[in-house]
Amino acid sequence: MTLQLKVPNMACSACGATITEAIKAIDPTAAVQTDPKKKLVNVETQASKVAIKQAITTAGYSVA
């Protein structure tokens, strides 16, 4: 499934890398694209939306 999530407190590419790492920890095969300027995270994953949101939140970011 493809998810597009808004992460308002993602400020830079390092934030994007942290979020990518958090998502890949629960789904190593996930394809993750982060856009700090637009505050968007696109994820192609087999994991549930709830699990992906939880991983981002656990990494210290909010999901709008």
PDB file of N, CA, C and O in Angstrom:
ATOM      1  N   MET A   1       0.845  -1.179   0.000  1.00  0.00           N
ATOM      2  CA  MET A   1       0.000   0.000   0.000  1.00  0.00           C
ATOM      3  C   MET A   1       0.885   1.236   0.000  1.00  0.00           C
ATOM      4  O   MET A   1       1.999   1.218   0.523  1.00  0.00           O
ATOM      5  N   THR A   2       0.378   2.301  -0.590  1.00  0.00           N
ATOM      6  CA  THR A   2       1.114   3.560  -0.635  1.00  0.00           C
ATOM      7  C   THR A   2       0.466   4.541   0.330  1.00  0.00           C
ATOM      8  O   THR A   2      -0.748   4.741   0.319  1.00  0.00           O
ATOM      9  N   LEU A   3       1.300   5.147   1.163  1.00  0.00           N
ATOM     10  CA  LEU A   3       0.821   6.132   2.133  1.00  0.00           C
ATOM     11  C   LEU A   3       1.498   7.464   1.870  1.00  0.00           C
ATOM     12  O   LEU A   3       2.674   7.505   1.509  1.00  0.00           O
ATOM     13  N   GLN A   4       0.766   8.547   2.048  1.00  0.00           N
ATOM     14  CA  GLN A   4       1.373   9.869   2.055  1.00  0.00           C
ATOM     15  C   GLN A   4       0.991  10.508   3.383  1.00  0.00           C
ATOM     16  O   GLN A   4      -0.187  10.709   3.680  1.00  0.00           O
ATOM     17  N   LEU A   5       2.003  10.820   4.168  1.00  0.00           N
ATOM     18  CA  LEU A   5       1.774  11.357   5.508  1.00  0.00           C
ATOM     19  C   LEU A   5       2.400  12.738   5.630  1.00  0.00           C
ATOM     20  O   LEU A   5       3.475  12.989   5.084  1.00  0.00           O
ATOM     21  N   LYS A   6       1.729  13.630   6.344  1.00  0.00           N
ATOM     22  CA  LYS A   6       2.270  14.963   6.611  1.00  0.00           C
ATOM     23  C   LYS A   6       2.944  14.932   7.979  1.00  0.00           C
ATOM     24  O   LYS A   6       2.343  14.547   8.982  1.00  0.00           O
ATOM     25  N   VAL A   7       4.214  15.350   7.989  1.00  0.00           N
ATOM     26  CA  VAL A   7       5.009  15.360   9.228  1.00  0.00           C
ATOM     27  C   VAL A   7       5.459  16.805   9.455  1.00  0.00           C
ATOM     28  O   VAL A   7       6.521  17.211   8.985  1.00  0.00           O
ATOM     29  N   PRO A   8       4.631  17.591  10.191  1.00  0.00           N
ATOM     30  CA  PRO A   8       4.876  19.033  10.328  1.00  0.00           C
ATOM     31  C   PRO A   8       6.228  19.417  10.936  1.00  0.00           C
ATOM     32  O   PRO A   8       6.761  20.481  10.620  1.00  0.00           O
ATOM     33  N   ASN A   9       6.789  18.567  11.803  1.00  0.00           N
ATOM     34  CA  ASN A   9       8.051  18.948  12.450  1.00  0.00           C
ATOM     35  C   ASN A   9       9.280  18.300  11.805  1.00  0.00           C
ATOM     36  O   ASN A   9      10.335  18.228  12.435  1.00  0.00           O
ATOM     37  N   MET A  10       9.159  17.824  10.548  1.00  0.00           N
ATOM     38  CA  MET A  10      10.326  17.353   9.803  1.00  0.00           C
ATOM     39  C   MET A  10      10.975  18.590   9.180  1.00  0.00           C
ATOM     40  O   MET A  10      10.379  19.233   8.316  1.00  0.00           O
ATOM     41  N   ALA A  11      12.188  18.923   9.612  1.00  0.00           N
ATOM     42  CA  ALA A  11      12.802  20.188   9.213  1.00  0.00           C
ATOM     43  C   ALA A  11      13.896  20.071   8.152  1.00  0.00           C
ATOM     44  O   ALA A  11      14.141  21.027   7.416  1.00  0.00           O
ATOM     45  N   CYS A  12      14.555  18.918   8.063  1.00  0.00           N
ATOM     46  CA  CYS A  12      15.713  18.825   7.174  1.00  0.00           C
ATOM     47  C   CYS A  12      15.899  17.396   6.669  1.00  0.00           C
ATOM     48  O   CYS A  12      15.137  16.496   7.023  1.00  0.00           O
ATOM     49  N   SER A  13      16.922  17.199   5.839  1.00  0.00           N
ATOM     50  CA  SER A  13      17.160  15.870   5.287  1.00  0.00           C
ATOM     51  C   SER A  13      17.574  14.873   6.370  1.00  0.00           C
ATOM     52  O   SER A  13      17.312  13.677   6.241  1.00  0.00           O
ATOM     53  N   ALA A  14      18.220  15.356   7.437  1.00  0.00           N
ATOM     54  CA  ALA A  14      18.579  14.460   8.544  1.00  0.00           C
ATOM     55  C   ALA A  14      17.319  13.934   9.232  1.00  0.00           C
ATOM     56  O   ALA A  14      17.275  12.776   9.649  1.00  0.00           O
ATOM     57  N   CYS A  15      16.297  14.782   9.349  1.00  0.00           N
ATOM     58  CA  CYS A  15      15.011  14.341   9.895  1.00  0.00           C
ATOM     59  C   CYS A  15      14.428  13.250   8.996  1.00  0.00           C
ATOM     60  O   CYS A  15      13.929  12.233   9.477  1.00  0.00           O
ATOM     61  N   GLY A  16      14.500  13.480   7.692  1.00  0.00           N
ATOM     62  CA  GLY A  16      14.009  12.502   6.731  1.00  0.00           C
ATOM     63  C   GLY A  16      14.727  11.169   6.864  1.00  0.00           C
ATOM     64  O   GLY A  16      14.107  10.110   6.768  1.00  0.00           O
ATOM     65  N   ALA A  17      16.043  11.223   7.087  1.00  0.00           N
ATOM     66  CA  ALA A  17      16.829   9.998   7.253  1.00  0.00           C
ATOM     67  C   ALA A  17      16.408   9.254   8.509  1.00  0.00           C
ATOM     68  O   ALA A  17      16.320   8.026   8.505  1.00  0.00           O
ATOM     69  N   THR A  18      16.145   9.987   9.584  1.00  0.00           N
ATOM     70  CA  THR A  18      15.698   9.379  10.841  1.00  0.00           C
ATOM     71  C   THR A  18      14.349   8.698  10.657  1.00  0.00           C
ATOM     72  O   THR A  18      14.134   7.587  11.142  1.00  0.00           O
ATOM     73  N   ILE A  19      13.443   9.367   9.955  1.00  0.00           N
ATOM     74  CA  ILE A  19      12.114   8.814   9.703  1.00  0.00           C
ATOM     75  C   ILE A  19      12.226   7.564   8.823  1.00  0.00           C
ATOM     76  O   ILE A  19      11.567   6.557   9.082  1.00  0.00           O
ATOM     77  N   THR A  20      13.060   7.637   7.787  1.00  0.00           N
ATOM     78  CA  THR A  20      13.266   6.491   6.895  1.00  0.00           C
ATOM     79  C   THR A  20      13.786   5.293   7.684  1.00  0.00           C
ATOM     80  O   THR A  20      13.319   4.168   7.507  1.00  0.00           O
ATOM     81  N   GLU A  21      14.760   5.550   8.555  1.00  0.00           N
ATOM     82  CA  GLU A  21      15.344   4.483   9.385  1.00  0.00           C
ATOM     83  C   GLU A  21      14.282   3.848  10.289  1.00  0.00           C
ATOM     84  O   GLU A  21      14.241   2.628  10.448  1.00  0.00           O
ATOM     85  N   ALA A  22      13.430   4.683  10.874  1.00  0.00           N
ATOM     86  CA  ALA A  22      12.371   4.195  11.771  1.00  0.00           C
ATOM     87  C   ALA A  22      11.378   3.314  11.015  1.00  0.00           C
ATOM     88  O   ALA A  22      10.946   2.279  11.523  1.00  0.00           O
ATOM     89  N   ILE A  23      11.019   3.729   9.801  1.00  0.00           N
ATOM     90  CA  ILE A  23      10.071   2.944   9.000  1.00  0.00           C
ATOM     91  C   ILE A  23      10.710   1.626   8.564  1.00  0.00           C
ATOM     92  O   ILE A  23      10.075   0.573   8.626  1.00  0.00           O
ATOM     93  N   LYS A  24      11.966   1.689   8.123  1.00  0.00           N
ATOM     94  CA  LYS A  24      12.654   0.472   7.673  1.00  0.00           C
ATOM     95  C   LYS A  24      12.913  -0.508   8.816  1.00  0.00           C
ATOM     96  O   LYS A  24      13.136  -1.694   8.570  1.00  0.00           O
ATOM     97  N   ALA A  25      12.886  -0.031  10.055  1.00  0.00           N
ATOM     98  CA  ALA A  25      13.046  -0.917  11.218  1.00  0.00           C
ATOM     99  C   ALA A  25      11.850  -1.858  11.344  1.00  0.00           C
ATOM    100  O   ALA A  25      11.994  -2.991  11.803  1.00  0.00           O
ATOM    101  N   ILE A  26      10.661  -1.385  10.934  1.00  0.00           N
ATOM    102  CA  ILE A  26       9.476  -2.253  11.023  1.00  0.00           C
ATOM    103  C   ILE A  26       9.152  -2.927   9.694  1.00  0.00           C
ATOM    104  O   ILE A  26       8.499  -3.970   9.669  1.00  0.00           O
ATOM    105  N   ASP A  27       9.613  -2.326   8.572  1.00  0.00           N
ATOM    106  CA  ASP A  27       9.412  -2.937   7.253  1.00  0.00           C
ATOM    107  C   ASP A  27      10.663  -2.685   6.406  1.00  0.00           C
ATOM    108  O   ASP A  27      10.755  -1.675   5.708  1.00  0.00           O
ATOM    109  N   PRO A  28      11.621  -3.610   6.475  1.00  0.00           N
ATOM    110  CA  PRO A  28      12.898  -3.437   5.750  1.00  0.00           C
ATOM    111  C   PRO A  28      12.741  -3.287   4.232  1.00  0.00           C
ATOM    112  O   PRO A  28      13.636  -2.765   3.568  1.00  0.00           O
ATOM    113  N   THR A  29      11.617  -3.739   3.686  1.00  0.00           N
ATOM    114  CA  THR A  29      11.416  -3.651   2.233  1.00  0.00           C
ATOM    115  C   THR A  29      10.663  -2.384   1.820  1.00  0.00           C
ATOM    116  O   THR A  29      10.403  -2.181   0.634  1.00  0.00           O
ATOM    117  N   ALA A  30      10.318  -1.545   2.771  1.00  0.00           N
ATOM    118  CA  ALA A  30       9.555  -0.331   2.462  1.00  0.00           C
ATOM    119  C   ALA A  30      10.363   0.613   1.574  1.00  0.00           C
ATOM    120  O   ALA A  30      11.578   0.744   1.723  1.00  0.00           O
ATOM    121  N   ALA A  31       9.663   1.263   0.651  1.00  0.00           N
ATOM    122  CA  ALA A  31      10.265   2.328  -0.161  1.00  0.00           C
ATOM    123  C   ALA A  31       9.801   3.646   0.448  1.00  0.00           C
ATOM    124  O   ALA A  31       8.605   3.931   0.502  1.00  0.00           O
ATOM    125  N   VAL A  32      10.758   4.442   0.904  1.00  0.00           N
ATOM    126  CA  VAL A  32      10.421   5.680   1.622  1.00  0.00           C
ATOM    127  C   VAL A  32      11.002   6.884   0.887  1.00  0.00           C
ATOM    128  O   VAL A  32      12.176   6.890   0.517  1.00  0.00           O
ATOM    129  N   GLN A  33      10.169   7.899   0.680  1.00  0.00           N
ATOM    130  CA  GLN A  33      10.621   9.166   0.121  1.00  0.00           C
ATOM    131  C   GLN A  33      10.200  10.260   1.083  1.00  0.00           C
ATOM    132  O   GLN A  33       9.037  10.332   1.480  1.00  0.00           O
ATOM    133  N   THR A  34      11.152  11.120   1.463  1.00  0.00           N
ATOM    134  CA  THR A  34      10.829  12.221   2.373  1.00  0.00           C
ATOM    135  C   THR A  34      11.071  13.547   1.656  1.00  0.00           C
ATOM    136  O   THR A  34      12.009  13.675   0.869  1.00  0.00           O
ATOM    137  N   ASP A  35      10.226  14.517   1.931  1.00  0.00           N
ATOM    138  CA  ASP A  35      10.359  15.854   1.363  1.00  0.00           C
ATOM    139  C   ASP A  35      10.222  16.872   2.497  1.00  0.00           C
ATOM    140  O   ASP A  35       9.118  17.310   2.821  1.00  0.00           O
ATOM    141  N   PRO A  36      11.375  17.247   3.105  1.00  0.00           N
ATOM    142  CA  PRO A  36      11.323  18.186   4.241  1.00  0.00           C
ATOM    143  C   PRO A  36      10.690  19.536   3.893  1.00  0.00           C
ATOM    144  O   PRO A  36      10.055  20.151   4.750  1.00  0.00           O
ATOM    145  N   LYS A  37      10.852  20.006   2.651  1.00  0.00           N
ATOM    146  CA  LYS A  37      10.275  21.308   2.282  1.00  0.00           C
ATOM    147  C   LYS A  37       8.759  21.273   2.307  1.00  0.00           C
ATOM    148  O   LYS A  37       8.119  22.215   2.774  1.00  0.00           O
ATOM    149  N   LYS A  38       8.176  20.179   1.800  1.00  0.00           N
ATOM    150  CA  LYS A  38       6.718  20.046   1.785  1.00  0.00           C
ATOM    151  C   LYS A  38       6.198  19.339   3.031  1.00  0.00           C
ATOM    152  O   LYS A  38       4.988  19.237   3.239  1.00  0.00           O
ATOM    153  N   LYS A  39       7.131  18.848   3.867  1.00  0.00           N
ATOM    154  CA  LYS A  39       6.781  18.133   5.111  1.00  0.00           C
ATOM    155  C   LYS A  39       5.991  16.853   4.823  1.00  0.00           C
ATOM    156  O   LYS A  39       5.086  16.494   5.576  1.00  0.00           O
ATOM    157  N   LEU A  40       6.340  16.164   3.723  1.00  0.00           N
ATOM    158  CA  LEU A  40       5.635  14.948   3.335  1.00  0.00           C
ATOM    159  C   LEU A  40       6.540  13.732   3.367  1.00  0.00           C
ATOM    160  O   LEU A  40       7.731  13.808   3.067  1.00  0.00           O
ATOM    161  N   VAL A  41       5.942  12.604   3.739  1.00  0.00           N
ATOM    162  CA  VAL A  41       6.620  11.314   3.696  1.00  0.00           C
ATOM    163  C   VAL A  41       5.750  10.385   2.861  1.00  0.00           C
ATOM    164  O   VAL A  41       4.581  10.167   3.179  1.00  0.00           O
ATOM    165  N   ASN A  42       6.321   9.840   1.794  1.00  0.00           N
ATOM    166  CA  ASN A  42       5.631   8.853   0.963  1.00  0.00           C
ATOM    167  C   ASN A  42       6.223   7.490   1.255  1.00  0.00           C
ATOM    168  O   ASN A  42       7.442   7.321   1.230  1.00  0.00           O
ATOM    169  N   VAL A  43       5.371   6.517   1.532  1.00  0.00           N
ATOM    170  CA  VAL A  43       5.829   5.181   1.900  1.00  0.00           C
ATOM    171  C   VAL A  43       5.085   4.128   1.086  1.00  0.00           C
ATOM    172  O   VAL A  43       3.855   4.132   1.025  1.00  0.00           O
ATOM    173  N   GLU A  44       5.831   3.239   0.472  1.00  0.00           N
ATOM    174  CA  GLU A  44       5.262   2.055  -0.185  1.00  0.00           C
ATOM    175  C   GLU A  44       5.611   0.899   0.748  1.00  0.00           C
ATOM    176  O   GLU A  44       6.782   0.540   0.880  1.00  0.00           O
ATOM    177  N   THR A  45       4.609   0.317   1.393  1.00  0.00           N
ATOM    178  CA  THR A  45       4.879  -0.640   2.465  1.00  0.00           C
ATOM    179  C   THR A  45       3.823  -1.735   2.546  1.00  0.00           C
ATOM    180  O   THR A  45       2.711  -1.597   2.037  1.00  0.00           O
ATOM    181  N   GLN A  46       4.206  -2.824   3.202  1.00  0.00           N
ATOM    182  CA  GLN A  46       3.265  -3.900   3.520  1.00  0.00           C
ATOM    183  C   GLN A  46       2.728  -3.732   4.945  1.00  0.00           C
ATOM    184  O   GLN A  46       1.756  -4.384   5.327  1.00  0.00           O
ATOM    185  N   ALA A  47       3.368  -2.849   5.731  1.00  0.00           N
ATOM    186  CA  ALA A  47       2.942  -2.618   7.116  1.00  0.00           C
ATOM    187  C   ALA A  47       1.669  -1.770   7.134  1.00  0.00           C
ATOM    188  O   ALA A  47       1.349  -1.104   6.150  1.00  0.00           O
ATOM    189  N   SER A  48       0.956  -1.796   8.242  1.00  0.00           N
ATOM    190  CA  SER A  48      -0.279  -1.020   8.357  1.00  0.00           C
ATOM    191  C   SER A  48       0.030   0.470   8.536  1.00  0.00           C
ATOM    192  O   SER A  48       1.119   0.846   8.968  1.00  0.00           O
ATOM    193  N   LYS A  49      -0.947   1.299   8.197  1.00  0.00           N
ATOM    194  CA  LYS A  49      -0.799   2.746   8.372  1.00  0.00           C
ATOM    195  C   LYS A  49      -0.542   3.070   9.841  1.00  0.00           C
ATOM    196  O   LYS A  49       0.267   3.942  10.157  1.00  0.00           O
ATOM    197  N   VAL A  50      -1.226   2.372  10.730  1.00  0.00           N
ATOM    198  CA  VAL A  50      -1.054   2.589  12.179  1.00  0.00           C
ATOM    199  C   VAL A  50       0.393   2.302  12.587  1.00  0.00           C
ATOM    200  O   VAL A  50       0.988   3.063  13.351  1.00  0.00           O
ATOM    201  N   ALA A  51       0.956   1.202  12.076  1.00  0.00           N
ATOM    202  CA  ALA A  51       2.336   0.826  12.420  1.00  0.00           C
ATOM    203  C   ALA A  51       3.335   1.861  11.903  1.00  0.00           C
ATOM    204  O   ALA A  51       4.297   2.198  12.592  1.00  0.00           O
ATOM    205  N   ILE A  52       3.105   2.359  10.700  1.00  0.00           N
ATOM    206  CA  ILE A  52       4.002   3.367  10.118  1.00  0.00           C
ATOM    207  C   ILE A  52       3.919   4.669  10.913  1.00  0.00           C
ATOM    208  O   ILE A  52       4.944   5.273  11.230  1.00  0.00           O
ATOM    209  N   LYS A  53       2.695   5.100  11.234  1.00  0.00           N
ATOM    210  CA  LYS A  53       2.524   6.320  12.032  1.00  0.00           C
ATOM    211  C   LYS A  53       3.206   6.164  13.389  1.00  0.00           C
ATOM    212  O   LYS A  53       3.851   7.093  13.873  1.00  0.00           O
ATOM    213  N   GLN A  54       3.065   4.990  13.999  1.00  0.00           N
ATOM    214  CA  GLN A  54       3.666   4.727  15.307  1.00  0.00           C
ATOM    215  C   GLN A  54       5.185   4.810  15.219  1.00  0.00           C
ATOM    216  O   GLN A  54       5.828   5.371  16.106  1.00  0.00           O
ATOM    217  N   ALA A  55       5.763   4.255  14.154  1.00  0.00           N
ATOM    218  CA  ALA A  55       7.216   4.293  13.985  1.00  0.00           C
ATOM    219  C   ALA A  55       7.714   5.737  13.873  1.00  0.00           C
ATOM    220  O   ALA A  55       8.741   6.088  14.454  1.00  0.00           O
ATOM    221  N   ILE A  56       6.991   6.564  13.132  1.00  0.00           N
ATOM    222  CA  ILE A  56       7.366   7.972  12.976  1.00  0.00           C
ATOM    223  C   ILE A  56       7.245   8.705  14.300  1.00  0.00           C
ATOM    224  O   ILE A  56       8.118   9.492  14.666  1.00  0.00           O
ATOM    225  N   THR A  57       6.156   8.445  15.020  1.00  0.00           N
ATOM    226  CA  THR A  57       5.932   9.084  16.325  1.00  0.00           C
ATOM    227  C   THR A  57       7.012   8.669  17.324  1.00  0.00           C
ATOM    228  O   THR A  57       7.527   9.499  18.073  1.00  0.00           O
ATOM    229  N   THR A  58       7.350   7.378  17.329  1.00  0.00           N
ATOM    230  CA  THR A  58       8.396   6.870  18.232  1.00  0.00           C
ATOM    231  C   THR A  58       9.748   7.508  17.932  1.00  0.00           C
ATOM    232  O   THR A  58      10.567   7.691  18.833  1.00  0.00           O
ATOM    233  N   ALA A  59       9.980   7.843  16.672  1.00  0.00           N
ATOM    234  CA  ALA A  59      11.236   8.501  16.274  1.00  0.00           C
ATOM    235  C   ALA A  59      11.279   9.971  16.699  1.00  0.00           C
ATOM    236  O   ALA A  59      12.308  10.632  16.558  1.00  0.00           O
ATOM    237  N   GLY A  60      10.146  10.482  17.223  1.00  0.00           N
ATOM    238  CA  GLY A  60      10.126  11.826  17.752  1.00  0.00           C
ATOM    239  C   GLY A  60       9.430  12.856  16.869  1.00  0.00           C
ATOM    240  O   GLY A  60       9.591  14.060  17.071  1.00  0.00           O
ATOM    241  N   TYR A  61       8.665  12.390  15.899  1.00  0.00           N
ATOM    242  CA  TYR A  61       7.980  13.296  14.973  1.00  0.00           C
ATOM    243  C   TYR A  61       6.478  13.134  15.087  1.00  0.00           C
ATOM    244  O   TYR A  61       5.977  12.070  15.452  1.00  0.00           O
ATOM    245  N   SER A  62       5.764  14.209  14.768  1.00  0.00           N
ATOM    246  CA  SER A  62       4.302  14.124  14.801  1.00  0.00           C
ATOM    247  C   SER A  62       3.795  13.855  13.389  1.00  0.00           C
ATOM    248  O   SER A  62       4.424  14.248  12.407  1.00  0.00           O
ATOM    249  N   VAL A  63       2.657  13.187  13.300  1.00  0.00           N
ATOM    250  CA  VAL A  63       2.014  12.924  12.022  1.00  0.00           C
ATOM    251  C   VAL A  63       0.664  13.632  12.032  1.00  0.00           C
ATOM    252  O   VAL A  63      -0.184  13.368  12.884  1.00  0.00           O
ATOM    253  N   ALA A  64       0.479  14.534  11.075  1.00  0.00           N
ATOM    254  CA  ALA A  64      -0.771  15.307  11.021  1.00  0.00           C
ATOM    255  C   ALA A  64      -1.883  14.488  10.407  1.00  0.00           C
ATOM    256  O   ALA A  64      -3.007  14.972  10.278  1.00  0.00           O
TER     257      ALA A  64
END
